[in-house]
Amino acid sequence: MIVRDWLAAAALSRPQAPALTWETGTLTFVELNQQVGRWAARLAATGIRRGDHVGRLASSHADAASVIFALARLGAILVPLNTRLTPEELSYQIDKARCAVVLADSRHYASLPAASGETRIIRLEDLAGQPAPLTDSDLDGLYDFQATQAIVFTSGTTGKPKGAQITFGNHYFSAMGSAARIGVLPQDRWLVCLPLYHVGGLAILFRSLLYNTVSALMDAGGGFQPADIMRRIAQEPVTLVSLVPTMLWRMLDAGFTDPAHLRLILLGGAATSVELIERSRRLHLPIVTTYGMTEAASQVATLLPE
């Protein structure tokens, strides 16, 4: 099945509704669509074409989602690279995924191994300042449900990480399954504090397009800081957040309490102890435990909220 790209569709159905927020700004769906169009034009000007495997080594800053959606619009295949890997580990994944290009921000540019003859390295900041006049073709694209959107490497707990191929169809059906299980509200705002090289972070971006709801992006370039997440949840009407148990433990130790607007904490990525559940219940935190996997675009089995 081939459909209009979900951002272009959202820009038509809810043009002035907020689509993406971060610590210092907000973009509506129509503004995000225009920004993605400019990034698509810039990336195309570098020679990136449909089917190219493009690595991305960068933090979850404001341009992160735009670059991811721009690659999808071009039909290029995203290879999200873990910013915590060593140069040797990065080299393995870049070679394994056959990346033609790697896009890196200045924060992580030095972490990259020397480019091989078949891989170009482009600094994102060098592209960001380039003019990119919009055309109609920049503002729309097509998603093929059978086409690969990303190659996301697994955690490698039983060996070397494996590159899982995630299609647009995977994103769609995962989003529909999640919506059926935990519901979707027009005012939903999902805090993206999982990194965008992880399927849990990446999936939220595409789900929010389908739902026409907000992705609230956090740049955890300095590592996980409980106080930053707690402040963001308190200051912004976040309704959903995905956490791993260790993150929630640290937030509870830092004094986290239940804000009225938070309807669900999706808790997965590792075993959740009875002690953590009981401690959260005493604070009336709306926990929903979930099991997911990279190959299935995140959620696989999730408890009902009640």
C-alpha positions as a Markdown table, in Angstrom:
| # | Residue | x | y | z |
|---|---|---|---|---|
| 1 | Met | 0.0 | 0.0 | 0.0 |
| 2 | Ile | 1.3 | 3.5 | -0.9 |
| 3 | Val | 0.0 | 6.5 | 1.0 |
| 4 | Arg | 0.7 | 10.2 | 1.2 |
| 5 | Asp | 3.5 | 10.9 | 3.8 |
| 6 | Trp | 1.9 | 11.3 | 7.2 |
| 7 | Leu | 3.5 | 14.7 | 8.0 |
| 8 | Ala | 2.1 | 16.2 | 4.8 |
| 9 | Ala | -1.3 | 14.7 | 5.6 |
| 10 | Ala | -1.2 | 16.1 | 9.2 |
| 11 | Ala | -0.2 | 19.5 | 7.8 |
| 12 | Leu | -3.5 | 19.5 | 5.9 |
| 13 | Ser | -5.7 | 18.2 | 8.7 |
| 14 | Arg | -4.3 | 20.1 | 11.6 |
| 15 | Pro | -2.1 | 22.8 | 10.1 |
| 16 | Gln | -1.9 | 25.2 | 13.1 |
| 17 | Ala | -1.8 | 22.5 | 15.8 |
| 18 | Pro | 1.5 | 22.0 | 17.6 |
| 19 | Ala | 3.5 | 19.0 | 16.2 |
| 20 | Leu | 6.9 | 19.2 | 17.8 |
| 21 | Thr | 8.1 | 20.9 | 20.9 |
| 22 | Trp | 11.5 | 21.1 | 22.5 |
| 23 | Glu | 13.0 | 23.0 | 25.5 |
| 24 | Thr | 12.9 | 26.4 | 23.7 |
| 25 | Gly | 10.4 | 26.2 | 20.9 |
| 26 | Thr | 7.4 | 24.8 | 19.1 |
| 27 | Leu | 6.6 | 23.9 | 15.5 |
| 28 | Thr | 3.0 | 23.5 | 14.1 |
| 29 | Phe | 2.3 | 20.7 | 11.6 |
| 30 | Val | 2.5 | 23.2 | 8.7 |
| 31 | Glu | 5.7 | 24.7 | 10.0 |
| 32 | Leu | 7.3 | 21.3 | 10.6 |
| 33 | Asn | 6.2 | 20.2 | 7.1 |
| 34 | Gln | 7.9 | 23.3 | 5.6 |
| 35 | Gln | 11.1 | 22.7 | 7.6 |
| 36 | Val | 11.2 | 19.0 | 6.5 |
| 37 | Gly | 10.8 | 20.2 | 2.9 |
| 38 | Arg | 13.8 | 22.4 | 3.3 |
| 39 | Trp | 15.9 | 19.6 | 4.8 |
| 40 | Ala | 14.7 | 17.3 | 2.0 |
| 41 | Ala | 15.9 | 19.8 | -0.6 |
| 42 | Arg | 19.3 | 20.2 | 1.2 |
| 43 | Leu | 19.8 | 16.4 | 1.5 |
| 44 | Ala | 18.8 | 15.9 | -2.1 |
| 45 | Ala | 21.4 | 18.5 | -3.2 |
| 46 | Thr | 24.1 | 16.4 | -1.6 |
| 47 | Gly | 23.2 | 13.5 | -3.8 |
| 48 | Ile | 21.1 | 11.5 | -1.4 |
| 49 | Arg | 18.6 | 9.5 | -3.4 |
| 50 | Arg | 15.8 | 6.9 | -2.8 |
| 51 | Gly | 17.2 | 3.7 | -1.5 |
| 52 | Asp | 20.4 | 5.1 | -0.1 |
| 53 | His | 21.4 | 4.0 | 3.4 |
| 54 | Val | 22.1 | 7.1 | 5.4 |
| 55 | Gly | 23.6 | 7.0 | 8.9 |
| 56 | Arg | 22.7 | 9.6 | 11.5 |
| 57 | Leu | 25.0 | 10.3 | 14.4 |
| 58 | Ala | 23.5 | 13.2 | 16.3 |
| 59 | Ser | 21.6 | 14.2 | 19.5 |
| 60 | Ser | 17.9 | 14.7 | 19.7 |
| 61 | His | 18.0 | 18.4 | 19.1 |
| 62 | Ala | 15.4 | 20.4 | 17.3 |
| 63 | Asp | 16.5 | 19.5 | 13.8 |
| 64 | Ala | 16.6 | 15.8 | 14.6 |
| 65 | Ala | 13.0 | 15.0 | 13.7 |
| 66 | Ser | 13.2 | 17.1 | 10.6 |
| 67 | Val | 16.2 | 15.2 | 9.2 |
| 68 | Ile | 14.5 | 11.9 | 10.0 |
| 69 | Phe | 11.3 | 12.9 | 8.2 |
| 70 | Ala | 13.2 | 14.4 | 5.3 |
| 71 | Leu | 15.0 | 11.1 | 4.7 |
| 72 | Ala | 11.7 | 9.3 | 4.8 |
| 73 | Arg | 10.3 | 11.8 | 2.2 |
| 74 | Leu | 13.2 | 11.2 | -0.1 |
| 75 | Gly | 12.8 | 7.4 | 0.3 |
| 76 | Ala | 16.3 | 7.1 | 1.8 |
| 77 | Ile | 16.8 | 4.5 | 4.5 |
| 78 | Leu | 17.8 | 5.9 | 7.9 |
| 79 | Val | 20.4 | 4.1 | 10.0 |
| 80 | Pro | 20.3 | 5.7 | 13.5 |
| 81 | Leu | 23.7 | 5.4 | 15.1 |
| 82 | Asn | 24.1 | 5.1 | 18.9 |
| 83 | Thr | 26.0 | 8.2 | 20.1 |
| 84 | Arg | 27.6 | 6.2 | 22.9 |
| 85 | Leu | 29.4 | 3.8 | 20.6 |
| 86 | Thr | 33.2 | 3.7 | 20.2 |
| 87 | Pro | 34.7 | 4.5 | 16.7 |
| 88 | Glu | 35.3 | 0.8 | 16.2 |
| 89 | Glu | 31.6 | -0.1 | 17.0 |
| 90 | Leu | 30.4 | 2.7 | 14.8 |
| 91 | Ser | 32.6 | 1.4 | 12.0 |
| 92 | Tyr | 31.1 | -2.0 | 12.3 |
| 93 | Gln | 27.5 | -0.7 | 12.1 |
| 94 | Ile | 28.2 | 1.7 | 9.2 |
| 95 | Asp | 29.9 | -1.1 | 7.2 |
| 96 | Lys | 27.2 | -3.7 | 8.1 |
| 97 | Ala | 24.4 | -1.3 | 7.1 |
| 98 | Arg | 26.3 | -0.3 | 3.9 |
| 99 | Cys | 25.8 | 3.4 | 4.6 |
| 100 | Ala | 26.5 | 5.6 | 1.5 |
| 101 | Val | 26.4 | 8.7 | 3.7 |
| 102 | Val | 26.7 | 9.5 | 7.4 |
| 103 | Leu | 25.1 | 12.7 | 8.8 |
| 104 | Ala | 26.8 | 13.8 | 12.0 |
| 105 | Asp | 26.4 | 16.9 | 14.2 |
| 106 | Ser | 29.4 | 18.7 | 15.5 |
| 107 | Arg | 29.0 | 17.2 | 19.0 |
| 108 | His | 29.6 | 13.7 | 17.6 |
| 109 | Tyr | 31.6 | 14.3 | 14.4 |
| 110 | Ala | 34.9 | 13.5 | 16.1 |
| 111 | Ser | 33.6 | 10.1 | 17.3 |
| 112 | Leu | 33.3 | 8.9 | 13.7 |
| 113 | Pro | 36.0 | 6.6 | 12.3 |
| 114 | Ala | 37.8 | 7.8 | 9.2 |
| 115 | Ala | 35.4 | 7.5 | 6.2 |
| 116 | Ser | 36.0 | 4.6 | 3.9 |
| 117 | Gly | 36.0 | 5.1 | 0.1 |
| 118 | Glu | 32.3 | 4.2 | -0.1 |
| 119 | Thr | 31.0 | 6.3 | 2.7 |
| 120 | Arg | 30.7 | 10.1 | 2.8 |
| 121 | Ile | 30.5 | 12.0 | 6.0 |
| 122 | Ile | 28.5 | 15.3 | 6.1 |
| 123 | Arg | 28.3 | 17.6 | 9.0 |
| 124 | Leu | 24.7 | 18.6 | 9.7 |
| 125 | Glu | 25.6 | 22.1 | 10.7 |
| 126 | Asp | 27.1 | 22.7 | 7.3 |
| 127 | Leu | 23.8 | 21.9 | 5.7 |
| 128 | Ala | 21.6 | 23.7 | 8.2 |
| 129 | Gly | 22.7 | 27.1 | 7.0 |
| 130 | Gln | 22.3 | 26.4 | 3.3 |
| 131 | Pro | 19.3 | 28.1 | 1.6 |
| 132 | Ala | 16.6 | 25.8 | 0.4 |
| 133 | Pro | 13.8 | 27.5 | -1.5 |
| 134 | Leu | 10.6 | 25.3 | -1.2 |
| 135 | Thr | 8.9 | 23.8 | -4.1 |
| 136 | Asp | 5.6 | 21.8 | -4.1 |
| 137 | Ser | 7.5 | 18.5 | -4.4 |
| 138 | Asp | 9.5 | 19.3 | -1.2 |
| 139 | Leu | 6.3 | 19.5 | 0.8 |
| 140 | Asp | 4.9 | 16.1 | 0.1 |
| 141 | Gly | 6.0 | 12.5 | -0.5 |
| 142 | Leu | 4.8 | 8.9 | -0.5 |
| 143 | Tyr | 5.2 | 6.2 | 2.0 |
| 144 | Asp | 5.2 | 2.6 | 0.7 |
| 145 | Phe | 4.2 | 0.2 | 3.5 |
| 146 | Gln | 6.6 | -2.4 | 2.1 |
| 147 | Ala | 9.5 | 0.0 | 2.0 |
| 148 | Thr | 12.2 | 0.1 | 4.7 |
| 149 | Gln | 12.2 | 3.3 | 6.7 |
| 150 | Ala | 15.1 | 2.5 | 8.9 |
| 151 | Ile | 17.7 | -0.1 | 9.8 |
| 152 | Val | 17.8 | 0.0 | 13.6 |
| 153 | Phe | 20.5 | -2.0 | 15.4 |
| 154 | Thr | 19.4 | -4.2 | 18.3 |
| 155 | Ser | 21.1 | -4.0 | 21.7 |
| 156 | Gly | 23.3 | -7.0 | 21.0 |
| 157 | Thr | 22.7 | -8.8 | 24.3 |
| 158 | Thr | 23.3 | -12.2 | 22.7 |
| 159 | Gly | 26.1 | -11.3 | 20.3 |
| 160 | Lys | 26.9 | -8.5 | 17.9 |
| 161 | Pro | 24.0 | -6.0 | 17.3 |
| 162 | Lys | 21.8 | -6.9 | 14.3 |
| 163 | Gly | 20.3 | -4.4 | 11.9 |
| 164 | Ala | 16.5 | -4.8 | 12.1 |
| 165 | Gln | 14.7 | -3.5 | 9.0 |
| 166 | Ile | 11.7 | -1.4 | 9.9 |
| 167 | Thr | 9.1 | -0.6 | 7.3 |
| 168 | Phe | 6.5 | 2.1 | 7.1 |
| 169 | Gly | 4.0 | -0.7 | 7.5 |
| 170 | Asn | 5.7 | -1.7 | 10.8 |
| 171 | His | 5.3 | 1.8 | 12.1 |
| 172 | Tyr | 1.7 | 2.0 | 11.0 |
| 173 | Phe | 0.5 | -1.2 | 12.5 |
| 174 | Ser | 2.5 | -0.7 | 15.7 |
| 175 | Ala | 0.9 | 2.7 | 16.1 |
| 176 | Met | -2.6 | 1.3 | 15.6 |
| 177 | Gly | -1.9 | -1.5 | 18.1 |
| 178 | Ser | -0.7 | 1.0 | 20.6 |
| 179 | Ala | -3.7 | 3.2 | 20.1 |
| 180 | Ala | -6.1 | 0.3 | 20.5 |
| 181 | Arg | -4.4 | -0.7 | 23.8 |
| 182 | Ile | -3.7 | 2.6 | 25.6 |
| 183 | Gly | -5.9 | 5.0 | 23.6 |
| 184 | Val | -5.2 | 8.3 | 21.9 |
| 185 | Leu | -6.6 | 11.7 | 22.9 |
| 186 | Pro | -6.5 | 14.9 | 20.8 |
| 187 | Gln | -4.4 | 16.7 | 23.5 |
| 188 | Asp | -1.9 | 13.9 | 23.8 |
| 189 | Arg | 1.7 | 15.0 | 24.1 |
| 190 | Trp | 4.3 | 12.2 | 24.2 |
| 191 | Leu | 7.6 | 13.1 | 25.8 |
| 192 | Val | 10.5 | 11.6 | 23.8 |
| 193 | Cys | 13.2 | 11.1 | 26.3 |
| 194 | Leu | 14.4 | 7.8 | 24.9 |
| 195 | Pro | 17.1 | 8.5 | 22.3 |
| 196 | Leu | 16.2 | 8.6 | 18.6 |
| 197 | Tyr | 18.7 | 5.9 | 17.8 |
| 198 | His | 16.5 | 3.6 | 19.9 |
| 199 | Val | 13.3 | 2.3 | 18.4 |
| 200 | Gly | 11.3 | 3.5 | 21.4 |
| 201 | Gly | 12.2 | 7.1 | 20.5 |
| 202 | Leu | 11.9 | 6.7 | 16.8 |
| 203 | Ala | 8.5 | 5.1 | 16.9 |
| 204 | Ile | 7.0 | 8.0 | 18.9 |
| 205 | Leu | 7.8 | 10.4 | 16.1 |
| 206 | Phe | 5.9 | 8.4 | 13.5 |
| 207 | Arg | 3.0 | 7.6 | 15.8 |
| 208 | Ser | 2.5 | 11.2 | 16.6 |
| 209 | Leu | 2.2 | 12.0 | 12.9 |
| 210 | Leu | -0.4 | 9.4 | 12.5 |
| 211 | Tyr | -2.3 | 10.5 | 15.5 |
| 212 | Asn | -1.9 | 14.2 | 14.7 |
| 213 | Thr | -0.6 | 14.7 | 18.2 |
| 214 | Val | 2.6 | 16.3 | 19.7 |
| 215 | Ser | 6.1 | 14.8 | 20.1 |
| 216 | Ala | 7.8 | 16.6 | 22.9 |
| 217 | Leu | 11.5 | 16.2 | 22.1 |
| 218 | Met | 14.3 | 16.1 | 24.8 |
| 219 | Asp | 17.9 | 16.5 | 24.0 |
| 220 | Ala | 19.7 | 14.2 | 26.4 |
| 221 | Gly | 23.1 | 14.9 | 25.0 |
| 222 | Gly | 24.5 | 15.2 | 28.5 |
| 223 | Gly | 23.0 | 11.9 | 29.6 |
| 224 | Phe | 19.8 | 11.1 | 31.5 |
| 225 | Gln | 19.0 | 13.8 | 34.1 |
| 226 | Pro | 15.9 | 13.1 | 36.2 |
| 227 | Ala | 15.5 | 16.7 | 37.1 |
| 228 | Asp | 15.3 | 17.8 | 33.4 |
| 229 | Ile | 12.5 | 15.3 | 32.7 |
| 230 | Met | 10.6 | 16.2 | 35.8 |
| 231 | Arg | 10.8 | 19.9 | 35.0 |
| 232 | Arg | 9.7 | 19.3 | 31.5 |
| 233 | Ile | 6.7 | 17.2 | 32.6 |
| 234 | Ala | 5.8 | 19.9 | 35.2 |
| 235 | Gln | 6.1 | 22.8 | 32.7 |
| 236 | Glu | 4.5 | 21.3 | 29.6 |
| 237 | Pro | 1.2 | 19.4 | 29.5 |
| 238 | Val | 2.9 | 16.0 | 28.8 |
| 239 | Thr | 0.3 | 13.2 | 28.8 |
| 240 | Leu | 2.5 | 10.2 | 27.9 |
| 241 | Val | 6.1 | 9.3 | 28.6 |
| 242 | Ser | 8.1 | 6.2 | 27.8 |
| 243 | Leu | 10.7 | 5.1 | 30.5 |
| 244 | Val | 12.9 | 2.2 | 31.4 |
| 245 | Pro | 12.7 | 1.1 | 35.0 |
| 246 | Thr | 16.1 | 2.6 | 35.9 |
| 247 | Met | 14.9 | 6.0 | 34.7 |
| 248 | Leu | 11.8 | 5.8 | 36.8 |
| 249 | Trp | 13.8 | 4.7 | 39.9 |
| 250 | Arg | 16.0 | 7.7 | 39.6 |
| 251 | Met | 13.1 | 10.1 | 39.1 |
| 252 | Leu | 11.4 | 8.7 | 42.2 |
| 253 | Asp | 14.6 | 9.1 | 44.2 |
| 254 | Ala | 14.7 | 12.7 | 43.0 |
| 255 | Gly | 11.2 | 13.4 | 44.3 |
| 256 | Phe | 8.9 | 12.7 | 41.3 |
| 257 | Thr | 5.2 | 12.9 | 42.0 |
| 258 | Asp | 2.2 | 12.5 | 39.8 |
| 259 | Pro | 1.2 | 15.6 | 37.8 |
| 260 | Ala | -2.5 | 15.8 | 37.0 |
| 261 | His | -2.0 | 16.0 | 33.3 |
| 262 | Leu | 0.1 | 12.8 | 33.0 |
| 263 | Arg | -2.2 | 10.0 | 31.9 |
| 264 | Leu | 0.3 | 7.2 | 31.3 |
| 265 | Ile | 3.9 | 6.1 | 32.0 |
| 266 | Leu | 4.8 | 3.4 | 29.6 |
| 267 | Leu | 7.4 | 1.3 | 31.4 |
| 268 | Gly | 9.5 | -1.2 | 29.5 |
| 269 | Gly | 12.9 | -2.1 | 28.2 |
| 270 | Ala | 13.8 | -4.2 | 31.2 |
| 271 | Ala | 12.2 | -6.2 | 33.9 |
| 272 | Thr | 10.1 | -4.1 | 36.3 |
| 273 | Ser | 10.4 | -5.2 | 39.9 |
| 274 | Val | 7.5 | -5.6 | 42.3 |
| 275 | Glu | 9.2 | -3.0 | 44.6 |
| 276 | Leu | 9.1 | -0.4 | 41.8 |
| 277 | Ile | 5.5 | -1.1 | 41.0 |
| 278 | Glu | 4.5 | -0.9 | 44.7 |
| 279 | Arg | 6.4 | 2.3 | 45.2 |
| 280 | Ser | 4.8 | 3.9 | 42.2 |
| 281 | Arg | 1.3 | 2.8 | 43.2 |
| 282 | Arg | 1.8 | 4.5 | 46.6 |
| 283 | Leu | 2.3 | 7.7 | 44.6 |
| 284 | His | -0.6 | 7.0 | 42.3 |
| 285 | Leu | 1.6 | 7.0 | 39.2 |
| 286 | Pro | -0.2 | 5.8 | 36.1 |
| 287 | Ile | 2.2 | 3.0 | 35.2 |
| 288 | Val | 1.6 | 0.6 | 32.3 |
| 289 | Thr | 4.2 | -2.1 | 31.8 |
| 290 | Thr | 5.0 | -3.1 | 28.3 |
| 291 | Tyr | 7.3 | -5.5 | 26.4 |
| 292 | Gly | 8.7 | -4.4 | 23.0 |
| 293 | Met | 11.4 | -5.3 | 20.5 |
| 294 | Thr | 13.3 | -3.4 | 17.8 |
| 295 | Glu | 12.0 | -5.7 | 15.0 |
| 296 | Ala | 8.4 | -4.8 | 15.8 |
| 297 | Ala | 8.8 | -1.0 | 15.9 |
| 298 | Ser | 8.5 | -0.9 | 19.7 |
| 299 | Gln | 5.5 | -2.1 | 21.6 |
| 300 | Val | 4.5 | -5.8 | 21.4 |
| 301 | Ala | 2.6 | -6.6 | 24.6 |
| 302 | Thr | 1.2 | -3.9 | 26.9 |
| 303 | Leu | -1.1 | -4.1 | 29.9 |
| 304 | Leu | -4.4 | -2.2 | 29.7 |
| 305 | Pro | -4.2 | 1.1 | 31.6 |
| 306 | Glu | -6.9 | 0.0 | 34.1 |
